[in-house]
Amino acid sequence: MDERTKFIGRLLSGEKMAPLCREFGMSRVTGYKLWKRYHEFGSVALFDRSRAPHKHPNQLPFEIEQLIVRFKREKPNWGAPKIRELVSKRHPEIKLPAVSTVHEILDRHDLVKKRRQRSPYRATATYLSNPKGANDLWCVDFKGEFKLGKKVYCYPLTISDFATRFLINCEALTSTRETTAYRVFEETFKEYGLPGAIRSDHGIPFASGNSAWGLTKLSVWWIRLGIQLERIEPGCPQQNGRHERMHRTLKLEATQPPAFGFLQQQEKFYRFMKEYNFERPHQALGMKCPGDLYQKSQTPYRGLPDITYPGHDKTMLVTHCGRICIKNLKIHISCALANQPVGIRLVEDGIWEVSFKEYDLGFFDEASGKFAPKEDPFGLILEKAL
């Protein structure tokens, strides 16, 4: 900077360009360039200029950048991959920028929420099934309760398909009682058919710690329909991680702020289901929407099928208090099996085996009148894969 100032000062004092350039060790082209720049911009021209190009040939047009910003404000909880996919669907004629470019634009406009770094390790239950087809496994749970505007609690019951992430149902209920959950599942089965299995936690109404094998009337109804039960370990919600991740999105999009009453909240849930299934792309699905992959089950719901026990000696109906009565004996089985037909057969003198459908529940002895249940007739306590 000092050399340039001296050079321009001596030119201003009347010295010639050629000898002055030789003295300063520069070409006359550079000398005339500095002289011209000084006359155009003044002393500012003597500072170093950035070598960065004024315009990059691959720079994203301003209009597309503003479109990305507008879509982000329209969908504030969507990240860069989903915003890019939204641009592709609504404006297929636009040449799409890279996901990193979209993220940079959002970050530049302070539209990126900074989150703490998470461990790359993902805890999974290797002993639970990992089906690839629609309706092979449904995931069910109650999202945490929250208070509506009218100061009453709402308990959303959610049902999703494991393979396609399709949100099958989301009902705003007044409680977690079996009767209300039964109605929701019956309506869902009528519309979408029956799944091969249902995965749940150990909470009410899916399971009960006070019942044999953790059964409830709801889970017995599922077994009666031919649905396999799967339960995650207590305190391990990551084993139902896909469903729990959907709950986080549901909370952001449909419960903050909550609606005034149940009807208004259910309307918010319906809007969320439509967007989640048919508009919101999913990275694990190759940026497809769950609705692009899901199809209704080929197993229709036709009510409870009849149960027969041709290989057993007797078919008996469990009483409303969970017992079977034989030879003046009252054998307690399980209250969850109330009003369900079970088969019994004599395996030894005075020893009877009790079965429900294809599951052998245990044995009872005529002498003692005690029922000895099997540890896990329904395959719920699965051994962990090594």
GUMINU-892288 format. One record per residue: residue number from 0; x, y, z of N, C-alpha, C in turn. Coordinates in pm, whole numbers. Each point is the difference from the previous one (the first is absolute). Example, Ala and Ser with C-alpha at 12.3 -4.5 7.8 and 13.67 -1.06 7.14 Angstrom:
GUMINU-892288
{site 0 {1319 -569 780} {-89 119 0} {90 120 0}}
{site 1 {-35 105 -72} {82 119 6} {-77 109 73}}
***
This chain:
GUMINU-892288
{site 0 {83 -120 0} {-83 120 0} {87 126 0}}
{site 1 {108 -1 81} {90 115 4} {69 20 -134}}
{site 2 {41 -108 -66} {67 9 -129} {-92 59 -105}}
{site 3 {-126 -44 2} {-96 53 -99} {-23 150 23}}
{site 4 {-9 39 128} {-21 142 32} {117 85 -50}}
{site 5 {122 -50 24} {117 72 -47} {1 10 -152}}
{site 6 {-35 -111 -66} {1 -4 -146} {-97 104 -56}}
{site 7 {-125 3 51} {-100 95 -48} {43 143 36}}
{site 8 {60 21 116} {43 135 41} {106 56 -92}}
{site 9 {94 -83 -43} {106 49 -88} {-53 24 -141}}
{site 10 {-101 -80 -43} {-63 30 -129} {-72 134 7}}
{site 11 {-66 26 114} {-71 127 14} {97 118 3}}
{site 12 {125 -26 44} {98 110 5} {62 29 -136}}
{site 13 {-34 -82 -104} {46 27 -136} {103 -94 -55}}
{site 14 {39 -103 74} {100 -94 -52} {-61 -84 -112}}
{site 15 {89 -56 -84} {-43 -79 -116} {-31 -143 42}}
{site 16 {-93 -64 -77} {-47 -133 32} {108 -107 -18}}
{site 17 {73 3 -116} {94 -108 -33} {113 -13 101}}
{site 18 {77 109 29} {108 -15 99} {-51 -32 140}}
{site 19 {-118 51 32} {-55 -27 133} {-38 -147 16}}
{site 20 {-52 -59 -108} {-36 -143 5} {126 -86 15}}
{site 21 {111 42 -72} {124 -76 13} {53 7 144}}
{site 22 {-12 115 59} {50 17 136} {-79 -86 100}}
{site 23 {-131 -8 -18} {-84 -77 93} {-10 -148 -39}}
{site 24 {63 -38 -111} {4 -141 -40} {-134 -52 -48}}
{site 25 {-73 79 -78} {-129 -47 -53} {-8 36 -147}}
{site 26 {-89 -66 -68} {-19 29 -142} {-81 127 -17}}
{site 27 {12 59 -121} {-78 122 -25} {-150 -30 -5}}
{site 28 {-35 -126 -39} {-143 -38 -1} {-57 12 140}}
{site 29 {75 -54 100} {-46 8 139} {-1 145 48}}
{site 30 {101 78 -42} {4 139 41} {-117 79 -52}}
{site 31 {-30 -14 -130} {-115 71 -56} {-132 -49 60}}
{site 32 {-5 -131 39} {-122 -54 60} {-26 65 137}}
{site 33 {106 16 80} {-14 67 129} {-38 148 -17}}
{site 34 {62 62 -99} {-27 142 -27} {-145 22 -43}}
{site 35 {-49 -88 -85} {-138 9 -46} {-98 -28 115}}
{site 36 {32 -100 80} {-88 -34 112} {-6 116 100}}
{site 37 {115 70 19} {3 112 93} {-89 114 -49}}
{site 38 {3 27 -130} {-82 108 -55} {-149 -33 7}}
{site 39 {-36 -131 -5} {-142 -40 2} {-56 -6 143}}
{site 40 {79 -54 94} {-54 -28 134} {70 75 113}}
{site 41 {105 72 -33} {71 72 104} {94 -90 78}}
{site 42 {33 39 124} {98 -74 80} {-49 -139 40}}
{site 43 {-134 -23 -4} {-54 -133 33} {53 -104 -98}}
{site 44 {30 41 -120} {45 -92 -103} {136 -59 31}}
{site 45 {75 58 95} {133 -50 31} {-3 -121 94}}
{site 46 {-117 -28 62} {-11 -118 86} {-11 -126 -85}}
{site 47 {39 -116 60} {-12 -128 -71} {-146 -33 -26}}
{site 48 {-28 -47 -121} {-135 -44 -36} {-15 -151 14}}
{site 49 {-121 -42 34} {-27 -144 10} {10 -63 -139}}
{site 50 {62 -118 -3} {10 -72 -127} {-124 -84 -31}}
{site 51 {-96 -1 93} {-123 -77 -23} {-78 62 -115}}
{site 52 {-59 -84 -85} {-79 53 -112} {-123 73 51}}
{site 53 {-36 106 -74} {-119 75 38} {-128 -81 -18}}
{site 54 {0 -91 -91} {-118 -83 -26} {44 -141 -33}}
{site 55 {-57 -98 73} {36 -140 -21} {-94 -59 -106}}
{site 56 {54 -75 -97} {-87 -54 -105} {-105 -98 52}}
{site 57 {28 -66 114} {-95 -97 55} {-79 55 118}}
{site 58 {2 130 18} {-72 59 112} {-150 -20 -18}}
{site 59 {-68 -37 113} {-144 -26 -5} {-74 130 -26}}
{site 60 {-93 2 -94} {-76 124 -27} {-73 49 124}}
{site 61 {-12 129 10} {-63 62 116} {-144 -47 17}}
{site 62 {-73 -20 -110} {-139 -41 8} {-16 -137 64}}
{site 63 {92 -93 -36} {-8 -136 56} {36 4 148}}
{site 64 {97 82 36} {35 13 141} {-118 51 82}}
{site 65 {-71 99 -53} {-117 51 71} {-112 -104 6}}
{site 66 {-10 -84 -103} {-101 -107 0} {30 -101 111}}
{site 67 {127 -35 18} {41 -93 106} {-31 59 136}}
{site 68 {28 128 18} {-27 66 128} {-150 2 27}}
{site 69 {-80 26 -103} {-146 5 18} {-56 -137 38}}
{site 70 {51 -107 -64} {-47 -134 33} {39 -39 142}}
{site 71 {120 44 43} {43 -30 137} {-90 69 101}}
{site 72 {-39 121 -29} {-91 70 93} {-139 -62 -3}}
{site 73 {-35 -60 -113} {-128 -70 -9} {5 -132 78}}
{site 74 {115 -68 -3} {20 -127 71} {117 17 97}}
{site 75 {-19 67 112} {114 34 86} {70 -120 63}}
{site 76 {-67 -115 7} {61 -117 64} {63 -96 -100}}
{site 77 {5 38 -127} {63 -84 -102} {146 40 -16}}
{site 78 {85 -100 -24} {141 27 -24} {30 21 -147}}
{site 79 {129 19 -31} {42 31 -137} {-39 -109 -100}}
{site 80 {17 -131 29} {-38 -102 -99} {-147 6 -36}}
{site 81 {-87 22 100} {-144 3 -27} {-40 128 -73}}
{site 82 {64 113 34} {-28 125 -71} {42 -14 -147}}
{site 83 {112 -63 -25} {46 -21 -137} {-100 -86 -76}}
{site 84 {-52 -104 65} {-98 -86 -65} {-130 75 -28}}
{site 85 {-37 91 90} {-120 80 -21} {16 92 -120}}
{site 86 {118 58 -17} {28 82 -120} {-13 -84 -125}}
{site 87 {50 -124 6} {-6 -89 -116} {-143 -33 -39}}
{site 88 {-87 -22 100} {-138 -38 -29} {-82 117 -52}}
{site 89 {20 117 58} {-82 115 -39} {54 72 -123}}
{site 90 {130 -10 -23} {61 67 -115} {96 -98 -70}}
{site 91 {-52 -98 -71} {87 -101 -62} {91 57 -108}}
{site 92 {-28 119 -49} {81 59 -107} {130 60 53}}
{site 93 {12 17 132} {118 62 60} {112 -103 15}}
{site 94 {121 39 -34} {115 -85 23} {34 5 149}}
{site 95 {-11 -114 65} {10 -4 146} {143 24 48}}
{site 96 {17 82 104} {133 14 63} {27 -121 89}}
{site 97 {123 -15 44} {36 -108 91} {-63 24 137}}
{site 98 {-16 -108 76} {-55 12 134} {86 93 85}}
{site 99 {133 -10 -15} {89 86 77} {-22 147 -35}}
{site 100 {-30 29 -127} {-27 139 -41} {-128 51 64}}
{site 101 {-103 -86 2} {-127 39 64} {23 27 149}}
{site 102 {77 -87 64} {28 19 143} {77 130 23}}
{site 103 {96 30 -87} {78 124 14} {-89 122 -14}}
{site 104 {-94 -5 -93} {-93 112 -19} {-86 19 125}}
{site 105 {-52 -109 53} {-84 8 120} {80 52 118}}
{site 106 {124 -46 11} {86 45 110} {32 148 -13}}
{site 107 {21 45 -123} {31 141 -24} {-117 90 39}}
{site 108 {-122 -52 -9} {-119 77 37} {-47 -31 141}}
{site 109 {86 -65 81} {-31 -33 140} {-126 -84 12}}
{site 110 {-15 -95 -90} {-116 -89 2} {35 -143 39}}
{site 111 {121 -20 51} {45 -133 42} {7 -2 152}}
{site 112 {-69 -99 59} {4 -16 145} {125 -79 37}}
{site 113 {81 58 84} {121 -68 44} {-34 -106 103}}
{site 114 {43 -122 -25} {-26 -110 92} {132 -58 48}}
{site 115 {-5 -57 119} {121 -61 54} {37 -124 -80}}
{site 116 {128 -27 -6} {49 -116 -73} {-37 -127 74}}
{site 117 {-55 -95 -71} {-38 -127 58} {101 -107 -38}}
{site 118 {7 -102 82} {89 -112 -29} {-47 -72 -124}}
{site 119 {92 -40 -90} {-42 -72 -120} {-52 -139 29}}
{site 120 {22 -52 123} {-48 -133 35} {-151 2 15}}
{site 121 {-67 -98 -58} {-144 -13 11} {-32 -133 69}}
{site 122 {-66 9 114} {-37 -120 72} {-120 -64 -67}}
{site 123 {9 -127 -31} {-110 -73 -63} {-18 -133 70}}
{site 124 {-121 -52 -8} {-29 -131 56} {14 -103 -110}}
{site 125 {112 -71 -1} {28 -93 -110} {-91 -122 6}}
{site 126 {-65 -24 114} {-84 -117 11} {-145 27 -38}}
{site 127 {-34 125 -28} {-132 31 -51} {0 -14 -152}}
{site 128 {-117 -22 -55} {-9 -21 -144} {32 128 -76}}
{site 129 {44 -16 -123} {33 115 -86} {-61 -24 -138}}
{site 130 {-134 4 -9} {-67 -33 -127} {21 107 -105}}
{site 131 {-13 -40 -125} {20 91 -113} {-129 33 -75}}
{site 132 {-107 -73 28} {-124 20 -73} {-102 79 80}}
{site 133 {-88 69 -73} {-107 76 64} {-93 -95 75}}
{site 134 {-43 44 118} {-94 -73 86} {57 -127 62}}
{site 135 {129 -26 -17} {61 -112 72} {8 32 149}}
{site 136 {19 128 32} {10 42 140} {-53 142 14}}
{site 137 {-91 17 94} {-47 133 36} {59 37 136}}
{site 138 {30 127 18} {49 52 127} {-109 87 62}}
{site 139 {-27 -21 128} {-107 75 68} {54 58 129}}
{site 140 {-57 112 39} {40 62 127} {-92 118 26}}
{site 141 {-1 44 126} {-64 126 35} {109 105 9}}
{site 142 {-13 106 -82} {92 112 16} {-31 67 132}}
{site 143 {99 56 64} {-20 61 131} {-118 95 3}}
{site 144 {-74 -4 110} {-119 84 11} {38 148 6}}
{site 145 {-90 84 -43} {19 145 8} {-134 65 23}}
{site 146 {3 121 53} {-123 69 38} {-51 87 -114}}
{site 147 {-128 -14 -31} {-64 82 -103} {-35 137 56}}
{site 148 {-49 86 -89} {-34 136 42} {-112 5 102}}
{site 149 {-89 -100 -2} {-111 -2 96} {39 -66 132}}
{site 150 {131 -18 23} {56 -49 127} {-35 -146 28}}
{site 151 {-10 -81 -105} {-16 -145 15} {115 -68 -74}}
{site 152 {35 -121 43} {114 -70 -59} {-43 -81 -122}}
{site 153 {89 -2 -98} {-20 -77 -123} {106 -110 -6}}
{site 154 {-44 -122 -35} {90 -115 -10} {-2 -51 -144}}
{site 155 {96 40 -83} {-2 -44 -141} {46 -146 -14}}
{site 156 {-86 -83 -57} {35 -138 -32} {47 -5 -145}}
{site 157 {122 -46 -24} {57 0 -134} {30 -142 -45}}
{site 158 {-22 -24 -131} {27 -130 -63} {74 27 -129}}
{site 159 {117 -63 -18} {78 21 -122} {49 -133 -54}}
{site 160 {26 -3 -130} {55 -120 -64} {153 4 9}}
{site 161 {60 -109 43} {144 -2 27} {82 20 -127}}
{site 162 {-30 -73 -107} {85 0 -119} {-12 131 -79}}
{site 163 {-122 51 -18} {-21 117 -86} {-9 132 77}}
{site 164 {-2 -5 134} {-15 119 86} {-135 67 -17}}
{site 165 {-97 -66 -62} {-130 59 -23} {-74 16 132}}
{site 166 {-47 121 29} {-77 26 122} {-144 -40 -27}}
{site 167 {-39 -115 54} {-131 -57 -30} {-111 73 74}}
{site 168 {25 34 125} {-105 68 77} {63 81 111}}
{site 169 {-68 107 36} {38 84 114} {-129 56 58}}
{site 170 {-42 -55 115} {-128 35 60} {21 75 130}}
{site 171 {-70 110 14} {2 77 124} {-101 -61 96}}
{site 172 {48 -68 105} {-87 -70 95} {2 70 135}}
{site 173 {-104 -28 79} {-13 62 131} {74 -78 108}}
{site 174 {41 -125 -29} {71 -82 98} {70 -113 -74}}
{site 175 {69 -84 76} {67 -118 -57} {-78 -128 31}}
{site 176 {-128 11 27} {-82 -117 33} {-9 -96 -118}}
{site 177 {-20 -129 33} {-9 -103 -103} {-119 20 -92}}
{site 178 {-111 44 55} {-122 12 -80} {16 101 -113}}
{site 179 {62 116 30} {18 100 -104} {105 -45 -102}}
{site 180 {108 -66 48} {102 -50 -92} {-58 -110 -90}}
{site 181 {-86 -86 56} {-63 -108 -78} {-78 58 -118}}
{site 182 {-75 107 27} {-79 62 -108} {90 53 -111}}
{site 183 {111 63 38} {92 53 -102} {59 -112 -84}}
{site 184 {45 -108 65} {61 -110 -74} {-102 -71 -90}}
{site 185 {-122 -13 47} {-101 -66 -84} {-28 82 -126}}
{site 186 {-12 131 15} {-21 85 -117} {121 -6 -95}}
{site 187 {120 -3 58} {121 -8 -82} {8 -132 -74}}
{site 188 {-31 -110 66} {3 -132 -64} {-103 -7 -113}}
{site 189 {-115 60 20} {-103 -2 -105} {46 76 -124}}
{site 190 {75 108 20} {42 82 -114} {128 -51 -66}}
{site 191 {96 -47 80} {132 -35 -54} {30 -150 2}}
{site 192 {-87 -82 58} {28 -142 10} {84 -32 123}}
{site 193 {45 -126 8} {72 -47 118} {150 -8 -28}}
{site 194 {83 39 98} {145 -16 -16} {44 -140 40}}
{site 195 {125 -33 -32} {54 -128 44} {39 1 145}}
{site 196 {46 115 51} {43 12 138} {-19 145 45}}
{site 197 {-6 19 132} {-11 134 60} {107 12 107}}
{site 198 {79 107 -6} {104 27 99} {-45 113 92}}
{site 199 {13 -23 129} {-41 101 99} {97 -2 116}}
{site 200 {-21 92 93} {75 -4 125} {-79 -80 103}}
{site 201 {36 11 128} {-66 -77 106} {-105 82 73}}
{site 202 {-45 109 -61} {-97 86 67} {-143 -41 -30}}
{site 203 {-90 51 82} {-144 -18 -19} {-42 78 -123}}
{site 204 {-88 -52 -86} {-77 -125 10} {62 -117 -75}}
{site 205 {125 14 -46} {61 -105 -81} {51 -116 85}}
{site 206 {40 29 122} {52 -102 90} {-32 40 143}}
{site 207 {11 -99 90} {-30 25 141} {97 -80 86}}
{site 208 {61 66 97} {91 -68 89} {-69 -87 103}}
{site 209 {-133 13 14} {-74 -77 99} {-68 -122 -60}}
{site 210 {26 -29 -126} {-67 -111 -68} {102 -103 -44}}
{site 211 {-43 -126 -8} {89 -105 -49} {45 32 -141}}
{site 212 {131 -10 -23} {66 28 -127} {-20 146 -45}}
{site 213 {-46 85 92} {-19 141 -33} {-116 24 -95}}
{site 214 {-92 -94 -12} {-110 12 -95} {-107 97 49}}
{site 215 {-64 64 -94} {-121 79 24} {-108 -51 -94}}
{site 216 {-121 44 21} {-109 -42 -90} {26 48 -143}}
{site 217 {67 115 -12} {32 51 -133} {101 -90 -70}}
{site 218 {107 -39 70} {102 -86 -63} {-54 -140 -25}}
{site 219 {-91 -49 86} {-63 -130 -26} {-86 8 -126}}
{site 220 {-66 110 -19} {-80 20 -123} {89 -4 -123}}
{site 221 {119 63 8} {94 -6 -112} {43 -144 -28}}
{site 222 {31 -74 105} {40 -141 -19} {-114 -79 -64}}
{site 223 {-120 25 45} {-118 -69 -57} {-15 28 -149}}
{site 224 {42 121 -43} {-7 36 -142} {118 -55 -80}}
{site 225 {93 -67 66} {115 -58 -70} {118 94 -11}}
{site 226 {5 104 83} {109 98 -2} {106 -39 102}}
{site 227 {125 -3 -42} {111 -32 90} {32 123 85}}
{site 228 {31 -24 128} {36 109 91} {151 18 6}}
{site 229 {44 125 1} {140 35 26} {2 109 104}}
{site 230 {89 -13 98} {12 102 103} {147 39 15}}
{site 231 {21 129 10} {136 48 24} {33 -18 148}}
{site 232 {128 9 33} {40 -11 139} {-43 124 78}}
{site 233 {-35 -18 127} {-37 118 81} {115 101 5}}
{site 234 {-34 127 -20} {101 106 6} {88 8 -122}}
{site 235 {-38 -64 -110} {81 2 -123} {-83 50 -118}}
{site 236 {-42 127 0} {-81 50 -111} {72 -2 -134}}
{site 237 {137 -7 2} {74 -3 -126} {-29 -126 -79}}
{site 238 {-53 -104 66} {-34 -123 -72} {-125 19 -86}}
{site 239 {-69 109 23} {-111 40 -87} {32 137 -57}}
{site 240 {126 16 -43} {54 131 -34} {-70 71 -114}}
{site 241 {-43 -73 -101} {-67 65 -114} {-129 68 45}}
{site 242 {-72 -70 86} {-127 55 49} {25 120 92}}
{site 243 {102 -10 85} {31 109 91} {48 124 -77}}
{site 244 {74 -22 -110} {45 114 -82} {-120 70 -64}}
{site 245 {-99 -80 -41} {-121 61 -54} {-71 82 106}}
{site 246 {3 -46 125} {-62 75 109} {63 138 16}}
{site 247 {131 9 -19} {67 130 13} {-50 97 -106}}
{site 248 {-15 -49 -122} {-54 84 -107} {-145 37 28}}
{site 249 {-78 -96 49} {-140 25 34} {-11 109 106}}
{site 250 {86 -6 99} {-4 101 106} {29 140 -55}}
{site 251 {99 11 -87} {36 131 -56} {-110 56 -90}}
{site 252 {-58 -87 -81} {-91 47 -105} {-145 13 45}}
{site 253 {-44 -85 95} {-144 -8 26} {-40 27 145}}
{site 254 {95 21 90} {-38 23 140} {54 130 57}}
{site 255 {75 75 -78} {57 126 49} {-40 114 -93}}
{site 256 {-99 81 37} {-77 -8 124} {-114 -100 -10}}
{site 257 {-52 -48 112} {-114 -93 -6} {-128 72 -40}}
{site 258 {-96 -77 -49} {-130 56 -37} {-85 20 126}}
{site 259 {-117 61 -18} {-85 28 116} {-67 -127 51}}
{site 260 {-60 -78 -89} {-72 -120 39} {40 -121 -82}}
{site 261 {-65 -114 26} {36 -125 -67} {-29 3 -149}}
{site 262 {-111 60 -41} {-33 4 -142} {103 81 -78}}
{site 263 {38 116 55} {99 83 -67} {137 -68 -2}}
{site 264 {35 -70 111} {128 -70 3} {2 -117 -97}}
{site 265 {-113 -70 -12} {-6 -111 -96} {15 51 -143}}
{site 266 {-53 117 -27} {16 60 -133} {148 29 -28}}
{site 267 {73 46 101} {143 23 -16} {74 -131 -26}}
{site 268 {-42 -107 69} {61 -131 -23} {-26 -49 -142}}
{site 269 {-121 21 -52} {-31 -43 -137} {86 76 -102}}
{site 270 {18 130 22} {84 78 -91} {145 -49 6}}
{site 271 {45 -30 122} {137 -51 14} {16 -134 -70}}
{site 272 {-96 -90 14} {7 -131 -65} {9 15 -152}}
{site 273 {-79 91 -56} {1 21 -145} {137 50 -45}}
{site 274 {56 97 72} {131 53 -38} {109 -105 21}}
{site 275 {-3 -70 113} {104 -98 33} {0 -116 -99}}
{site 276 {-118 -44 -43} {-9 -117 -88} {18 32 -148}}
{site 277 {-42 119 -43} {-6 26 -144} {79 122 -47}}
{site 278 {53 81 91} {75 118 -41} {144 0 53}}
{site 279 {19 -49 119} {131 8 66} {89 -116 -44}}
{site 280 {107 25 -76} {88 -110 -43} {82 -53 117}}
{site 281 {39 -127 -11} {74 -66 108} {134 -48 -55}}
{site 282 {108 39 66} {133 -34 -49} {24 -151 -2}}
{site 283 {-51 -72 101} {19 -145 4} {-78 -72 -110}}
{site 284 {-94 70 -63} {-77 -58 -109} {48 51 -136}}
{site 285 {121 52 -5} {50 54 -127} {-72 126 -42}}
{site 286 {-37 84 100} {-72 127 -21} {-138 -23 -61}}
{site 287 {-55 -118 19} {-139 -25 -37} {-88 25 122}}
{site 288 {-129 19 -24} {-94 16 109} {-53 -137 41}}
{site 289 {-35 -19 128} {-55 -129 43} {-121 -44 -82}}
{site 290 {-84 97 -41} {-117 -35 -79} {32 -55 -137}}
{site 291 {124 26 -51} {40 -55 -129} {27 -150 8}}
{site 292 {27 -51 120} {40 -140 16} {-105 -86 69}}
{site 293 {-86 62 80} {-92 -80 81} {-120 -47 -80}}
{site 294 {-41 -124 27} {-124 -57 -54} {-74 -68 112}}
{site 295 {-132 0 -8} {-80 -62 105} {26 -150 6}}
{site 296 {-25 -57 117} {25 -141 23} {-93 -88 -84}}
{site 297 {54 -113 -44} {-79 -97 -76} {-81 -91 92}}
{site 298 {15 16 132} {-76 -81 96} {-113 86 56}}
{site 299 {-121 -16 -46} {-110 86 46} {-45 -35 142}}
{site 300 {-62 94 64} {-56 -21 133} {-146 -41 -14}}
{site 301 {-32 -118 52} {-137 -51 -9} {-52 -40 139}}
{site 302 {47 65 103} {-41 -36 134} {81 -117 54}}
{site 303 {-38 -48 117} {74 -108 64} {-29 -134 -68}}
{site 304 {104 -74 -37} {-22 -132 -58} {-35 -102 108}}
{site 305 {-68 -106 -39} {-32 -108 95} {127 -76 36}}
{site 306 {3 -51 123} {113 -78 46} {-48 -142 32}}
{site 307 {66 -99 -55} {-30 -140 31} {127 -68 47}}
{site 308 {-16 -103 79} {113 -73 56} {-20 -150 -29}}
{site 309 {21 -43 -123} {-25 -141 -36} {92 -98 71}}
{site 310 {121 42 39} {93 -91 66} {-11 1 151}}
{site 311 {-102 62 55} {-16 10 145} {-122 -78 46}}
{site 312 {-4 -27 130} {-112 -74 56} {-124 86 17}}
{site 313 {19 126 36} {-114 87 27} {32 142 -46}}
{site 314 {-107 72 -33} {9 143 -24} {-81 70 108}}
{site 315 {62 92 71} {-66 67 111} {10 150 -15}}
{site 316 {-99 69 54} {-4 146 -5} {52 55 131}}
{site 317 {97 88 -7} {55 64 120} {-106 95 56}}
{site 318 {-21 -6 129} {-101 85 62} {43 146 0}}
{site 319 {-93 87 37} {30 143 0} {107 36 103}}
{site 320 {23 -89 99} {104 26 100} {129 -77 -32}}
{site 321 {10 -58 -121} {125 -60 -45} {21 -144 41}}
{site 322 {-107 -76 27} {14 -138 45} {-65 -97 -98}}
{site 323 {42 -126 12} {-72 -110 -63} {-44 -94 111}}
{site 324 {-120 -55 -17} {-59 -85 104} {-11 -143 -52}}
{site 325 {61 -94 70} {-1 -140 -39} {4 -87 125}}
{site 326 {-93 -94 8} {-5 -95 112} {2 71 135}}
{site 327 {-86 100 13} {-11 78 123} {126 79 33}}
{site 328 {91 9 -94} {121 80 19} {-14 132 -75}}
{site 329 {51 106 59} {4 131 -65} {147 36 -21}}
{site 330 {46 -14 -125} {141 21 -34} {15 141 -57}}
{site 331 {77 83 70} {21 138 -48} {107 0 -110}}
{site 332 {-36 53 -116} {94 9 -114} {47 145 -16}}
{site 333 {-87 88 -44} {33 142 -16} {-127 77 -28}}
{site 334 {-16 114 67} {-117 85 -24} {-1 57 -142}}
{site 335 {119 11 -61} {8 52 -137} {-67 -95 -99}}
{site 336 {-11 -130 37} {-61 -100 -88} {-149 -20 30}}
{site 337 {-60 90 75} {-141 -13 35} {-86 -11 -125}}
{site 338 {-93 -97 4} {-96 -25 -109} {66 -53 -127}}
{site 339 {122 -51 11} {69 -58 -114} {-3 -153 10}}
{site 340 {-21 -72 -113} {3 -147 6} {143 -53 5}}
{site 341 {25 -93 90} {131 -65 10} {-20 -150 -13}}
{site 342 {104 -68 -43} {-4 -145 -12} {81 -65 110}}
{site 343 {-49 -110 56} {74 -74 101} {10 -145 -43}}
{site 344 {111 -62 31} {19 -142 -30} {79 -65 112}}
{site 345 {-34 -127 26} {63 -77 105} {133 -53 -51}}
{site 346 {110 36 66} {132 -45 -43} {54 -110 92}}
{site 347 {-42 1 127} {33 -105 97} {-118 -14 94}}
{site 348 {7 -96 90} {-107 -17 95} {-15 125 86}}
{site 349 {-112 67 -16} {-29 120 79} {72 125 -45}}
{site 350 {80 -6 -105} {73 116 -51} {-60 41 -135}}
{site 351 {-44 124 -9} {-64 52 -120} {82 116 -58}}
{site 352 {6 2 -132} {66 111 -69} {-106 95 -54}}
{site 353 {24 131 16} {-94 104 -44} {60 73 -120}}
{site 354 {-79 17 -106} {46 67 -122} {-98 109 -40}}
{site 355 {56 106 -56} {-81 106 -61} {48 19 -144}}
{site 356 {-88 -30 -94} {38 -9 -140} {115 -101 -14}}
{site 357 {111 39 -64} {112 -93 -16} {102 11 113}}
{site 358 {-29 81 101} {95 23 108} {-34 -88 120}}
{site 359 {98 -72 51} {-17 -82 121} {32 87 121}}
{site 360 {-101 24 83} {14 95 110} {65 -59 124}}
{site 361 {-24 -127 28} {56 -62 120} {-80 -122 41}}
{site 362 {17 -42 126} {-63 -122 48} {-66 26 136}}
{site 363 {-106 -79 28} {-56 2 134} {-19 -142 49}}
{site 364 {8 -14 132} {-7 -131 66} {-134 -10 72}}
{site 365 {-73 -108 -27} {-129 -20 66} {15 -11 150}}
{site 366 {112 -55 45} {19 -22 144} {14 132 75}}
{site 367 {79 90 -53} {24 127 70} {-92 111 -47}}
{site 368 {-51 -13 -121} {-84 107 -56} {77 124 -37}}
{site 369 {132 -11 -13} {86 113 -34} {40 -4 -147}}
{site 370 {6 118 -59} {42 13 -140} {145 42 -4}}
{site 371 {82 -71 -76} {142 33 -16} {21 56 -140}}
{site 372 {10 132 -14} {14 58 -134} {139 -20 -57}}
{site 373 {7 -11 -133} {130 0 -66} {59 140 4}}
{site 374 {131 7 -9} {66 129 15} {-34 95 -114}}
{site 375 {0 -49 -123} {-17 91 -114} {-68 -72 -117}}
{site 376 {-127 -32 11} {-65 -73 -109} {-19 81 -127}}
{site 377 {-1 134 11} {-29 84 -117} {127 54 -65}}
{site 378 {118 -43 46} {124 45 -62} {30 146 23}}
{site 379 {-35 52 119} {21 141 28} {137 27 63}}
{site 380 {53 -98 72} {132 16 62} {102 -64 -93}}
{site 381 {47 79 -95} {88 -53 -103} {144 11 43}}
{site 382 {78 -103 -27} {142 2 35} {74 92 -94}}
{site 383 {93 76 54} {78 95 -80} {99 -77 -88}}
{site 384 {8 47 -123} {97 -59 -91} {141 39 42}}
{site 385 {94 -95 -6} {139 28 39} {73 69 -114}}
***
